[in-house]
Amino acid sequence: MVDTKALDALKSEILAAVENAADLKELDAVRVGALGKKGSISEQLKGLGKMTPEERKVAGPALNGLKTEIAEVIEAKAEQLENAALDAKLAAEKVDITLPLQQGPMQRGSIHPISQTIDEITAIFSDMGFAIAEGPDIESDYYNFTALNFPEGHPAREMHDTFFMKQQEGEGSNQGKMVLRTHTSPVQIRTMENQEPPIRIVIPGRTYRCDSDQTHTPMFHQLEGLVIDKSSHIGQLRWVLEEFLTAFFEVDHVKTRFRPSFFPFTEPSMEVDVQCDRSGNEVKIGEGSDWMEILGCGMVHPNVIRNCGLDPDIYQGFAWGMGIDRIAMLKYGMPDLRDFFGADQRWLDHYGFRPLDLPTLFGGLSS
């Protein structure tokens, strides 16, 4: 016979163990202890074979009913524990959907101030009818110096702190050693050699000199301009420069001052100062009573015109040059030229420009 009191006690013990199970591992241990091959209920079921038919009719349904009930309670408890574990995992790994979305590449990226300044220069001079010219960074001594009226041994060559390329054994050239160009002026020579006047070009590009401090770097960017025709004169040069400075610095007008200077490739040669105000923490172009040197210029030397295969008795022209990095510093208030090449993401985030805002004269250069 089945002891109903003992069966009730076993049921209560198993149900209590199921209820107290803290996780699925503890619950599985209760299941094995009750319903496994050697579990307490399984051991009771093994005793059915020793009972009489009359006893089995009573004990069988009681034990099988208990087994079914315990299995259902364990299954319900397992589902409860699984849901609780999932809730805990979701709570630990939840994402705050109120946070802003991460910016995409178009929002994170920015235009470097040098690229922006070159685009602004291009927009201004293109509107004035100038073409944009380019040339190689590695130049011959002839194009970098000789054709520009720097004779061999001329002291002005020493002023450029030139990077000379190492000449390989057996290598020779009728144009002299190869150098990293010290200015973009060689492009003027190449243009005059290959294009019939009239010529109106500007040349933005990289240049190289062995120099480094707060306002100089071994590699920097330069803008040069060239006009060659039969009737060019200094008055046109002054107009072009003042129109450019007015548009670039986005002011109503500028006042310039021309001072005599010396460049081997121009005659006469002049340094150009622009009116500014230095009284505050920033330099304001086009106002005040101070002056700042901004560029060099002059009428193209007859020897340079002759070196390019043109007749200086027929053709004349003017040229100018300025540092792109320097005018960018003046316009946008950057204190140290070396930061342009430091690749500091914080600096780029602060001074960079939105990638789709292309500078135009009618829409605003730096809007």
Contacts in CASP RR format, 6 or more apart in sequence:
PFRMAT RR
TARGET T0000
AUTHOR 0000-0000-0000
METHOD contacts of the structure
MODEL  1
MVDTKALDALKSEILAAVENAADLKELDAVRVGALGKKGSISEQLKGLGK
MTPEERKVAGPALNGLKTEIAEVIEAKAEQLENAALDAKLAAEKVDITLP
LQQGPMQRGSIHPISQTIDEITAIFSDMGFAIAEGPDIESDYYNFTALNF
PEGHPAREMHDTFFMKQQEGEGSNQGKMVLRTHTSPVQIRTMENQEPPIR
IVIPGRTYRCDSDQTHTPMFHQLEGLVIDKSSHIGQLRWVLEEFLTAFFE
VDHVKTRFRPSFFPFTEPSMEVDVQCDRSGNEVKIGEGSDWMEILGCGMV
HPNVIRNCGLDPDIYQGFAWGMGIDRIAMLKYGMPDLRDFFGADQRWLDH
YGFRPLDLPTLFGGLSS
1 51 0 8 1.000
1 55 0 8 1.000
1 58 0 8 1.000
1 59 0 8 1.000
2 44 0 8 1.000
2 55 0 8 1.000
2 58 0 8 1.000
2 59 0 8 1.000
2 60 0 8 1.000
2 62 0 8 1.000
2 63 0 8 1.000
4 62 0 8 1.000
7 44 0 8 1.000
7 62 0 8 1.000
7 63 0 8 1.000
7 66 0 8 1.000
10 40 0 8 1.000
10 41 0 8 1.000
10 44 0 8 1.000
10 66 0 8 1.000
11 66 0 8 1.000
11 69 0 8 1.000
11 70 0 8 1.000
14 30 0 8 1.000
14 34 0 8 1.000
14 40 0 8 1.000
14 41 0 8 1.000
14 70 0 8 1.000
15 70 0 8 1.000
15 73 0 8 1.000
17 30 0 8 1.000
17 34 0 8 1.000
18 27 0 8 1.000
18 30 0 8 1.000
18 70 0 8 1.000
18 73 0 8 1.000
18 74 0 8 1.000
18 77 0 8 1.000
19 77 0 8 1.000
20 26 0 8 1.000
21 27 0 8 1.000
21 29 0 8 1.000
21 30 0 8 1.000
21 77 0 8 1.000
21 81 0 8 1.000
23 81 0 8 1.000
23 85 0 8 1.000
24 78 0 8 1.000
24 81 0 8 1.000
24 82 0 8 1.000
24 85 0 8 1.000
27 74 0 8 1.000
27 77 0 8 1.000
27 78 0 8 1.000
27 81 0 8 1.000
30 74 0 8 1.000
31 74 0 8 1.000
32 39 0 8 1.000
33 39 0 8 1.000
33 40 0 8 1.000
34 40 0 8 1.000
34 41 0 8 1.000
34 42 0 8 1.000
34 70 0 8 1.000
34 74 0 8 1.000
35 41 0 8 1.000
35 42 0 8 1.000
35 67 0 8 1.000
35 70 0 8 1.000
35 71 0 8 1.000
35 74 0 8 1.000
36 42 0 8 1.000
41 63 0 8 1.000
41 66 0 8 1.000
41 67 0 8 1.000
41 70 0 8 1.000
44 63 0 8 1.000
45 60 0 8 1.000
45 63 0 8 1.000
45 64 0 8 1.000
45 67 0 8 1.000
48 56 0 8 1.000
48 59 0 8 1.000
48 60 0 8 1.000
48 63 0 8 1.000
49 56 0 8 1.000
51 59 0 8 1.000
106 355 0 8 1.000
106 356 0 8 1.000
109 355 0 8 1.000
110 348 0 8 1.000
110 349 0 8 1.000
110 352 0 8 1.000
110 353 0 8 1.000
110 354 0 8 1.000
110 355 0 8 1.000
111 119 0 8 1.000
111 352 0 8 1.000
111 353 0 8 1.000
111 354 0 8 1.000
111 355 0 8 1.000
112 340 0 8 1.000
112 348 0 8 1.000
112 352 0 8 1.000
113 328 0 8 1.000
113 332 0 8 1.000
113 334 0 8 1.000
113 340 0 8 1.000
113 351 0 8 1.000
113 352 0 8 1.000
113 353 0 8 1.000
114 221 0 8 1.000
114 324 0 8 1.000
114 325 0 8 1.000
114 328 0 8 1.000
114 340 0 8 1.000
116 328 0 8 1.000
116 352 0 8 1.000
116 353 0 8 1.000
116 359 0 8 1.000
116 366 0 8 1.000
117 324 0 8 1.000
117 327 0 8 1.000
117 328 0 8 1.000
117 331 0 8 1.000
118 204 0 8 1.000
118 205 0 8 1.000
118 221 0 8 1.000
118 324 0 8 1.000
119 358 0 8 1.000
119 359 0 8 1.000
120 248 0 8 1.000
120 359 0 8 1.000
120 365 0 8 1.000
120 366 0 8 1.000
121 202 0 8 1.000
121 204 0 8 1.000
121 223 0 8 1.000
121 244 0 8 1.000
121 248 0 8 1.000
121 324 0 8 1.000
122 132 0 8 1.000
122 202 0 8 1.000
122 204 0 8 1.000
123 359 0 8 1.000
123 360 0 8 1.000
123 361 0 8 1.000
123 365 0 8 1.000
124 244 0 8 1.000
124 247 0 8 1.000
124 248 0 8 1.000
124 361 0 8 1.000
124 365 0 8 1.000
125 132 0 8 1.000
125 202 0 8 1.000
125 244 0 8 1.000
126 132 0 8 1.000
127 361 0 8 1.000
128 240 0 8 1.000
128 243 0 8 1.000
128 244 0 8 1.000
129 200 0 8 1.000
130 200 0 8 1.000
130 201 0 8 1.000
130 202 0 8 1.000
130 225 0 8 1.000
131 200 0 8 1.000
131 201 0 8 1.000
131 202 0 8 1.000
132 201 0 8 1.000
132 202 0 8 1.000
132 203 0 8 1.000
132 204 0 8 1.000
133 187 0 8 1.000
133 191 0 8 1.000
133 201 0 8 1.000
133 202 0 8 1.000
133 203 0 8 1.000
134 187 0 8 1.000
134 203 0 8 1.000
134 205 0 8 1.000
135 184 0 8 1.000
135 186 0 8 1.000
135 187 0 8 1.000
135 190 0 8 1.000
135 203 0 8 1.000
136 181 0 8 1.000
137 180 0 8 1.000
137 181 0 8 1.000
137 206 0 8 1.000
137 208 0 8 1.000
138 165 0 8 1.000
138 178 0 8 1.000
138 179 0 8 1.000
138 180 0 8 1.000
138 181 0 8 1.000
139 178 0 8 1.000
139 179 0 8 1.000
139 180 0 8 1.000
139 181 0 8 1.000
139 186 0 8 1.000
140 173 0 8 1.000
140 175 0 8 1.000
140 176 0 8 1.000
140 177 0 8 1.000
140 178 0 8 1.000
140 179 0 8 1.000
141 175 0 8 1.000
141 176 0 8 1.000
141 177 0 8 1.000
141 178 0 8 1.000
141 179 0 8 1.000
142 174 0 8 1.000
142 175 0 8 1.000
142 176 0 8 1.000
143 175 0 8 1.000
143 181 0 8 1.000
143 186 0 8 1.000
143 189 0 8 1.000
143 190 0 8 1.000
144 162 0 8 1.000
144 179 0 8 1.000
144 181 0 8 1.000
144 182 0 8 1.000
144 183 0 8 1.000
144 185 0 8 1.000
144 186 0 8 1.000
145 154 0 8 1.000
145 157 0 8 1.000
146 152 0 8 1.000
146 175 0 8 1.000
146 307 0 8 1.000
147 186 0 8 1.000
147 189 0 8 1.000
147 304 0 8 1.000
147 307 0 8 1.000
147 308 0 8 1.000
148 185 0 8 1.000
148 186 0 8 1.000
148 188 0 8 1.000
148 189 0 8 1.000
148 264 0 8 1.000
148 265 0 8 1.000
148 304 0 8 1.000
148 307 0 8 1.000
149 264 0 8 1.000
149 265 0 8 1.000
149 301 0 8 1.000
149 303 0 8 1.000
149 304 0 8 1.000
149 307 0 8 1.000
150 156 0 8 1.000
150 157 0 8 1.000
150 264 0 8 1.000
150 265 0 8 1.000
154 264 0 8 1.000
156 264 0 8 1.000
160 182 0 8 1.000
160 183 0 8 1.000
160 209 0 8 1.000
161 182 0 8 1.000
161 209 0 8 1.000
161 210 0 8 1.000
161 211 0 8 1.000
162 179 0 8 1.000
162 180 0 8 1.000
162 182 0 8 1.000
162 209 0 8 1.000
162 210 0 8 1.000
163 179 0 8 1.000
163 180 0 8 1.000
163 208 0 8 1.000
163 209 0 8 1.000
163 210 0 8 1.000
163 218 0 8 1.000
164 177 0 8 1.000
164 178 0 8 1.000
164 179 0 8 1.000
165 177 0 8 1.000
165 178 0 8 1.000
165 179 0 8 1.000
165 180 0 8 1.000
167 177 0 8 1.000
167 178 0 8 1.000
180 208 0 8 1.000
181 207 0 8 1.000
181 208 0 8 1.000
182 207 0 8 1.000
182 208 0 8 1.000
182 209 0 8 1.000
183 207 0 8 1.000
183 222 0 8 1.000
183 224 0 8 1.000
184 203 0 8 1.000
184 204 0 8 1.000
184 205 0 8 1.000
184 207 0 8 1.000
184 222 0 8 1.000
184 223 0 8 1.000
184 224 0 8 1.000
185 224 0 8 1.000
185 265 0 8 1.000
185 319 0 8 1.000
187 201 0 8 1.000
187 203 0 8 1.000
187 224 0 8 1.000
188 201 0 8 1.000
188 203 0 8 1.000
188 224 0 8 1.000
188 225 0 8 1.000
188 226 0 8 1.000
188 304 0 8 1.000
188 319 0 8 1.000
189 304 0 8 1.000
189 307 0 8 1.000
189 308 0 8 1.000
191 199 0 8 1.000
191 201 0 8 1.000
191 226 0 8 1.000
192 199 0 8 1.000
192 226 0 8 1.000
192 228 0 8 1.000
192 305 0 8 1.000
192 308 0 8 1.000
192 309 0 8 1.000
192 310 0 8 1.000
193 308 0 8 1.000
193 309 0 8 1.000
197 228 0 8 1.000
197 229 0 8 1.000
197 230 0 8 1.000
197 310 0 8 1.000
197 315 0 8 1.000
198 227 0 8 1.000
198 228 0 8 1.000
198 229 0 8 1.000
198 230 0 8 1.000
199 226 0 8 1.000
199 227 0 8 1.000
199 228 0 8 1.000
199 229 0 8 1.000
200 226 0 8 1.000
200 227 0 8 1.000
201 225 0 8 1.000
201 226 0 8 1.000
202 223 0 8 1.000
202 224 0 8 1.000
202 225 0 8 1.000
202 226 0 8 1.000
203 222 0 8 1.000
203 223 0 8 1.000
203 224 0 8 1.000
203 225 0 8 1.000
203 226 0 8 1.000
204 221 0 8 1.000
204 222 0 8 1.000
204 223 0 8 1.000
204 324 0 8 1.000
205 221 0 8 1.000
205 222 0 8 1.000
205 223 0 8 1.000
205 324 0 8 1.000
206 219 0 8 1.000
206 220 0 8 1.000
206 221 0 8 1.000
206 222 0 8 1.000
207 219 0 8 1.000
207 220 0 8 1.000
207 221 0 8 1.000
207 222 0 8 1.000
208 218 0 8 1.000
208 219 0 8 1.000
208 220 0 8 1.000
209 216 0 8 1.000
209 218 0 8 1.000
209 220 0 8 1.000
210 218 0 8 1.000
211 217 0 8 1.000
211 218 0 8 1.000
212 218 0 8 1.000
212 338 0 8 1.000
214 335 0 8 1.000
214 336 0 8 1.000
214 337 0 8 1.000
214 338 0 8 1.000
215 326 0 8 1.000
215 337 0 8 1.000
216 337 0 8 1.000
217 325 0 8 1.000
217 337 0 8 1.000
217 338 0 8 1.000
217 340 0 8 1.000
217 341 0 8 1.000
219 341 0 8 1.000
220 323 0 8 1.000
220 324 0 8 1.000
220 325 0 8 1.000
220 337 0 8 1.000
221 323 0 8 1.000
221 324 0 8 1.000
221 325 0 8 1.000
222 321 0 8 1.000
222 322 0 8 1.000
222 323 0 8 1.000
222 324 0 8 1.000
223 321 0 8 1.000
223 322 0 8 1.000
223 323 0 8 1.000
223 324 0 8 1.000
224 319 0 8 1.000
224 320 0 8 1.000
224 321 0 8 1.000
225 319 0 8 1.000
225 320 0 8 1.000
225 321 0 8 1.000
226 300 0 8 1.000
226 317 0 8 1.000
226 318 0 8 1.000
226 319 0 8 1.000
227 236 0 8 1.000
227 237 0 8 1.000
227 240 0 8 1.000
227 317 0 8 1.000
227 318 0 8 1.000
227 319 0 8 1.000
228 300 0 8 1.000
228 305 0 8 1.000
228 310 0 8 1.000
228 315 0 8 1.000
228 316 0 8 1.000
228 317 0 8 1.000
229 315 0 8 1.000
229 316 0 8 1.000
229 317 0 8 1.000
230 314 0 8 1.000
230 315 0 8 1.000
230 316 0 8 1.000
231 316 0 8 1.000
232 299 0 8 1.000
232 316 0 8 1.000
232 317 0 8 1.000
232 318 0 8 1.000
233 318 0 8 1.000
234 298 0 8 1.000
234 299 0 8 1.000
234 318 0 8 1.000
236 318 0 8 1.000
237 297 0 8 1.000
237 298 0 8 1.000
237 299 0 8 1.000
237 318 0 8 1.000
237 320 0 8 1.000
238 256 0 8 1.000
238 258 0 8 1.000
240 320 0 8 1.000
241 256 0 8 1.000
241 272 0 8 1.000
241 295 0 8 1.000
241 297 0 8 1.000
241 320 0 8 1.000
242 254 0 8 1.000
242 256 0 8 1.000
245 254 0 8 1.000
245 256 0 8 1.000
245 274 0 8 1.000
245 285 0 8 1.000
245 294 0 8 1.000
246 252 0 8 1.000
246 253 0 8 1.000
246 254 0 8 1.000
247 361 0 8 1.000
247 365 0 8 1.000
248 327 0 8 1.000
248 331 0 8 1.000
248 365 0 8 1.000
249 285 0 8 1.000
249 286 0 8 1.000
249 330 0 8 1.000
249 331 0 8 1.000
250 364 0 8 1.000
250 365 0 8 1.000
250 366 0 8 1.000
251 285 0 8 1.000
251 286 0 8 1.000
251 287 0 8 1.000
253 286 0 8 1.000
254 274 0 8 1.000
254 275 0 8 1.000
254 285 0 8 1.000
254 286 0 8 1.000
255 274 0 8 1.000
255 275 0 8 1.000
255 286 0 8 1.000
256 272 0 8 1.000
256 273 0 8 1.000
256 274 0 8 1.000
256 275 0 8 1.000
256 294 0 8 1.000
257 272 0 8 1.000
257 273 0 8 1.000
257 274 0 8 1.000
257 275 0 8 1.000
257 291 0 8 1.000
258 270 0 8 1.000
258 271 0 8 1.000
258 272 0 8 1.000
258 273 0 8 1.000
259 270 0 8 1.000
259 271 0 8 1.000
259 272 0 8 1.000
259 273 0 8 1.000
260 268 0 8 1.000
260 269 0 8 1.000
260 270 0 8 1.000
260 271 0 8 1.000
261 269 0 8 1.000
261 270 0 8 1.000
261 271 0 8 1.000
261 296 0 8 1.000
262 269 0 8 1.000
263 269 0 8 1.000
263 296 0 8 1.000
263 298 0 8 1.000
264 301 0 8 1.000
265 300 0 8 1.000
265 301 0 8 1.000
265 304 0 8 1.000
265 319 0 8 1.000
266 297 0 8 1.000
266 298 0 8 1.000
266 299 0 8 1.000
266 300 0 8 1.000
266 301 0 8 1.000
266 318 0 8 1.000
266 319 0 8 1.000
267 298 0 8 1.000
267 299 0 8 1.000
267 301 0 8 1.000
267 302 0 8 1.000
268 298 0 8 1.000
268 299 0 8 1.000
269 296 0 8 1.000
269 297 0 8 1.000
269 298 0 8 1.000
270 296 0 8 1.000
270 297 0 8 1.000
270 298 0 8 1.000
271 293 0 8 1.000
271 295 0 8 1.000
271 296 0 8 1.000
272 293 0 8 1.000
272 294 0 8 1.000
272 295 0 8 1.000
272 296 0 8 1.000
272 297 0 8 1.000
272 320 0 8 1.000
273 291 0 8 1.000
273 292 0 8 1.000
273 293 0 8 1.000
273 294 0 8 1.000
274 285 0 8 1.000
274 286 0 8 1.000
274 291 0 8 1.000
274 292 0 8 1.000
274 294 0 8 1.000
275 285 0 8 1.000
275 286 0 8 1.000
275 287 0 8 1.000
275 288 0 8 1.000
275 289 0 8 1.000
275 290 0 8 1.000
275 291 0 8 1.000
276 283 0 8 1.000
276 284 0 8 1.000
276 285 0 8 1.000
276 286 0 8 1.000
276 287 0 8 1.000
276 288 0 8 1.000
276 290 0 8 1.000
276 291 0 8 1.000
276 292 0 8 1.000
277 283 0 8 1.000
277 284 0 8 1.000
277 286 0 8 1.000
277 287 0 8 1.000
277 288 0 8 1.000
277 289 0 8 1.000
277 290 0 8 1.000
278 290 0 8 1.000
278 292 0 8 1.000
279 288 0 8 1.000
279 290 0 8 1.000
282 333 0 8 1.000
283 292 0 8 1.000
283 330 0 8 1.000
283 333 0 8 1.000
285 292 0 8 1.000
285 330 0 8 1.000
285 331 0 8 1.000
292 330 0 8 1.000
294 322 0 8 1.000
294 327 0 8 1.000
295 320 0 8 1.000
295 321 0 8 1.000
295 322 0 8 1.000
295 323 0 8 1.000
296 320 0 8 1.000
296 321 0 8 1.000
296 322 0 8 1.000
297 318 0 8 1.000
297 319 0 8 1.000
297 320 0 8 1.000
297 321 0 8 1.000
298 318 0 8 1.000
298 319 0 8 1.000
298 320 0 8 1.000
299 316 0 8 1.000
299 317 0 8 1.000
299 318 0 8 1.000
300 316 0 8 1.000
300 317 0 8 1.000
300 318 0 8 1.000
300 319 0 8 1.000
302 312 0 8 1.000
303 312 0 8 1.000
305 311 0 8 1.000
305 312 0 8 1.000
305 315 0 8 1.000
305 316 0 8 1.000
305 317 0 8 1.000
306 312 0 8 1.000
325 337 0 8 1.000
325 340 0 8 1.000
326 337 0 8 1.000
328 334 0 8 1.000
328 340 0 8 1.000
329 335 0 8 1.000
329 337 0 8 1.000
331 366 0 8 1.000
332 351 0 8 1.000
332 366 0 8 1.000
334 340 0 8 1.000
334 351 0 8 1.000
339 347 0 8 1.000
353 366 0 8 1.000
357 367 0 8 1.000
359 365 0 8 1.000
359 366 0 8 1.000
END
